[in-house]
Amino acid sequence: MMAHFRRCGHGSGPMHPGGQKAVAEFAAMLAARQRPVPWSGRGDAAVRIGERGLERGRPLPGQQPDADPVALVLIHPDTETTLTGTLRCARARVHGAWTGPYRLLTHALAGRELRVDIDLST
């Protein structure tokens, strides 16, 4: 038996399983972006970088949950390697708690480097 899959929105028949996965990931990213989970000051945070980008930020150990600014380092969303040194981040820049769908919006996933002189104080 041979399965025919759509390659674009104009074909007939079922969508390719890879296409279904991409659509599901994109829909989850949009939902997470519109309704972020509030960040409690514990765990990783989604930090706004530029207009649309988000990065995974990890607060330093011993940091108070209600601190403003927050001392954190930006880390790679998949490998968890450190991308920056310690940054002072205004609490207003924290989008919410880090969730998996945000990885689509990171510089690391897009293969772009973060600026060395990144300023998150405002």
C-alpha positions in Angstrom: 0.0 0.0 0.0 1.3 3.4 -0.9 0.6 6.6 1.1 0.3 9.9 -0.7 1.3 12.9 1.4 0.7 16.6 0.8 3.7 18.7 0.1 1.8 22.0 0.3 -1.5 23.3 1.3 -3.1 22.6 -2.1 -2.7 18.8 -2.2 -5.3 16.2 -1.3 -4.9 13.4 1.2 -3.3 13.3 4.6 -0.5 15.6 5.6 3.0 14.1 5.8 3.9 13.1 9.4 6.9 15.5 9.4 4.5 18.3 8.4 2.1 17.4 11.1 4.9 17.6 13.7 6.1 21.0 12.4 2.5 22.4 12.5 2.0 21.0 16.1 5.3 22.6 17.3 4.5 25.9 15.7 1.0 26.0 17.2 2.4 25.1 20.6 5.0 28.0 20.3 2.2 30.5 19.4 0.0 29.4 22.3 3.0 29.6 24.7 3.9 33.1 23.4 0.4 34.4 23.8 -0.2 32.9 27.2 3.1 32.6 29.1 3.3 30.7 32.4 4.2 33.3 35.1 7.8 33.0 36.3 8.0 32.6 40.1 11.7 33.5 40.3 12.7 29.8 40.5 13.8 27.7 37.5 14.6 28.9 34.0 13.0 32.0 32.5 12.2 33.1 29.0 14.0 36.4 28.5 13.0 38.8 25.7 15.9 39.7 23.4 15.2 42.2 20.7 11.7 42.4 19.0 10.6 38.8 18.8 13.4 36.6 20.2 13.4 34.8 23.5 16.3 33.1 25.2 16.6 30.7 28.0 17.9 32.4 31.1 19.0 30.6 34.3 19.2 32.6 37.5 22.4 32.4 39.6 22.3 30.0 42.6 21.2 31.7 45.8 19.3 34.4 43.9 16.2 35.8 45.7 13.0 35.0 43.8 11.8 38.6 43.9 15.0 40.3 43.0 15.0 43.1 40.4 17.2 43.1 38.4 17.7 39.4 38.1 21.3 38.1 37.8 21.3 35.3 35.2 23.2 33.6 32.4 21.7 32.8 29.0 22.0 29.1 28.1 21.5 27.0 25.0 18.0 25.6 25.0 19.1 22.1 24.0 22.6 21.5 25.3 22.4 23.8 28.4 25.8 25.2 27.7 26.4 28.8 28.9 26.1 31.4 26.1 27.0 34.5 28.1 28.5 35.6 31.4 26.4 37.0 34.2 23.9 39.5 33.0 21.7 41.9 35.0 18.2 41.5 33.6 15.3 43.8 34.4 12.4 41.8 35.6 10.2 43.5 33.0 12.3 41.6 30.3 11.2 38.2 31.7 8.4 36.9 29.5 7.6 34.0 31.7 8.8 30.6 32.8 10.8 28.7 30.2 8.9 26.0 28.3 10.0 23.8 25.4 8.0 25.5 22.6 10.1 28.7 23.1 13.2 27.0 21.7 11.9 27.9 18.2 12.4 31.6 19.0 16.0 31.4 20.2 19.1 32.7 18.5 20.9 29.4 19.1 18.3 27.3 17.2 18.4 29.8 14.3 22.2 29.5 14.2 22.7 33.2 15.1 25.2 34.4 17.6 24.1 36.7 20.5 25.7 40.1 20.6 28.6 40.4 23.0 27.4 43.8 24.4 23.8 42.6 25.1 22.0 44.9 27.5 19.0 43.6 29.4 18.9 46.3 32.1 15.8 48.0 30.7 
